[in-house]
Amino acid sequence: MRFSRFGADHLAALLAVGVACAGLALLVRRRPTRSRVVRLSLVALIVLLVGFEMAMAIREGWFDWRLFLPLELCDVALVLAVVALLVPRRALAEVLYFWSASGSVLAMLTPIVPWAFPRWEFVVFFALHGLVLAAALVLVVGLGLTPRPGAPIRVVVVTLAWTAIVAALNLALDANHMFLRRKPSVPTLLDWMGPWPVYIGTAAMVALVLFWLLALPFRRTWLRDSGS
């Protein structure tokens, strides 16, 4: 069955991810002694699912090492999630929070997946993006590794630096990671952001606005700490 945006299976996947993320974050917040088990379980699930996806790619004959390079923001967020879960640090959690709460959430709202549930592509897509979001919330909400003052600007700078690296690698590999050379062939939010290369700058501005909004829950704490 072909995927239908905001169909029953899509809405069910979004609900499942939301409930799981909130549940894990609250569990760690209320019972810090469970933190290690939760963090290691999330790492294991990420590794297992990525391994499963690679195995299926080999089995079905479409494996290409370039497809599995962690260059897309959602893919590098997976790597960052594993590192941050194993070595919880505020700086890592900060970047992961903004990337997952914007990029991963938008990816799940407007997914580029051909097939609906119960195809494995559908399950793996939402599971991996959901795990990244869960990792961020466990670290930020559960462990209290909240973003520091100035976080939105710092993460925008990190994101632009990563974009520049990916742009260079796209030329070297003749690839289109992060859709920097052309838009995807299916409808996405980029269609509303102008032609190439205008949509790249528009996306950067949208990211800045999203990061600013995502920082709102922490601004009262920043103001209180700066005044003390």
N, C-alpha and C positions, 0 to 999 in steps of 0.2 A: 504494500500500500504506500502511495506517495505521501510525503509529509504535507500537512496542512497547517499553516501558521494559525495559532490560537484555536486549533481544533481540540477535541477532548483529550487526546494523548499529550499534546503540547501543554495545555493548562494543568493536567495532572502532574507532568514532570516538573513544572514550575512550582506547584504546590508542594510536591515531595521534597524538592531541593530547599525551599524556604523553611519547611518544618524541620528538616534534618539539620540545617545550619543553625537555626535558632535553638533547637534542642541541645546540640553539642556545645554551643557557646554558653548557654545557661548552666549546663551540667558542670563545665569546667569552672565557671564563675562561683557556683554554689559549693562545689566539692573540688577544691584545688588538688587534692590528692589523686584525682582521676586524670589529671592533666597529661601525665606521661603516657598512660594507656591510650588516651584519645589521640594524642599527637602521633604516636607510633602507628596506631591503627590507620590514621589518615595517610601517613607516608606509605604504608604497605599497600593500601588500596590504590593510591596513585601509581606506584611502581607496577602493580599487578595489571592494572587497566592499560597502561602504556605498553607493557609487554604483550598483553593480549591483542591490542590493536596492531602491533608490529607483526605478531604471529599470523593474524588474519590477513594482513597485507601480503605476506609471503605466500600464504596458502592460496589466496585468490589471484596472485600474479601481478599485483600492482605496486609492490614494494619499490620505493625509490628513496635512497638515503637522504636526498635533498628534502623530501616531504617531511622527514622526521627531525630535521634540524630545528632546535628550539629558537626560532627567529620571530614567529608571530608573538605578539604581546601575551596572548593567552597561553602559548606554549612556554615562553620564558617565565611566565607567572607560575606555571607548574613546577619548574625547576626551583624558582624562588620559594614556593610554598614548601617544598621538601626541605630545603636548607633552613628556612625559618622555623619549621616545626621541629627539626633536629637541634637547632641552635637558636632558641628564641632570643631575638634582639629587637629593640624598639625600632632601629633604623630599617631593618628588614621588614618588620610587620607594617611599618608605615607605607612603604612602597607597595607591598602586597595588598594592603587595604584599599588604596586608591585604584590600583589596577583591577582588582577583582570586583570591587563594588561598582566600577564603571564598565570596564571592558568585558568581564565575564558575564555580568548581568545583561548588558546589551546583547552579547552574543547569544545568550539563552532566550532573550526576547525576540530576536530576529535571527534565528539560527540558519546556517547554510548546511542543511542536511537533506539528502534526497528521499530518505525513507522514514516512515512512521514506526511507532512501536508495534511489534516487539523486535524489529530488526536490531542487530547488535550495534550498528552505526549510531542509531538514535540513542540507545542506552549508554554507550560509551561517551558520546558527545555531552549529554547532560550530566552524566556522572562525573566526568573529569572537570567540567566547568563548575559544577556544584562543589566538588572537593576543594577547589581553589578558594571559592568563596567561604566554605566552611573553615578552611585553614586560617583565613584572614580574620574571621569573626572569633574563632577560638583564641587567637593571639591577642586581638584588640579588646574584645568584650570579655572573654573568659579570663585571660591572664593579665588584662589591664595594660597591655603594651600599646597605649593610645598614641596617635600622631602628635608630634611636637609642634610648637609654634613655627609658622613658616613652611609647614609640610606641603601644602598645595604647590607652591612655587618650586620647592626642591624636587618634588616628584615630576612636575612638568619638565624641568631641566633634565632629569634622568631619562624621561620618556623621549624627549627630543634627541638626546645623545644616542639612545638606543636606535631611534629611527634613522639617524645618520649612518650608523653602522650597518643597519639592515639595507639601506639604500645602496651602499657600496657593495655589499654582498650580492644584492640583486643583479647588479651589473656584471659581477664576476661569474655568477652562476646562471645568468639569463633567467632569473626567477621573478616572481611578483609577490614576495612576502609582504604582509601588511598592506597589500594592494597599493603600493607606492608607484607602480608603473602604469597601472590601469585598474579600472573598477572591476568587481566580480561580474560574472555573466548573469547572475540572478539579482533580483531587486534587493537592495539594502539601504540603510540610512545614508550611505554615501551618494545615492542618487539625488538627494536633496541638498547637497553641498557644493554643487557646481561642477564644471568640467575639470579634467586634469590640466595643470596641477593645482587648481584653485581648491579642490576638495581636500587636499592635504593640509593647507593652511586653515581651512574652515574646521577640519577635524581637530586641529591643535587648539583652536579657540574654544571649541565645544568641550574638549578635555579640560581646559583651564576652568571653565564654568562649572563642569561637573565636580572637579576636585574641590573647588571653593564651596559648593553645596555640601559635598560629603564631609567637609571639615566643620560645618556648622555645629554639630553636636559637641564639639570639643572647644569651641571658641570661649565659652563661659569659663572653662577651667583655665584656658590660656590667659584671659583677662584677669582672673583672680590671682593666678600665680605671678603675673607681671606686676600687680599692684601690691603684692605682699613684700 
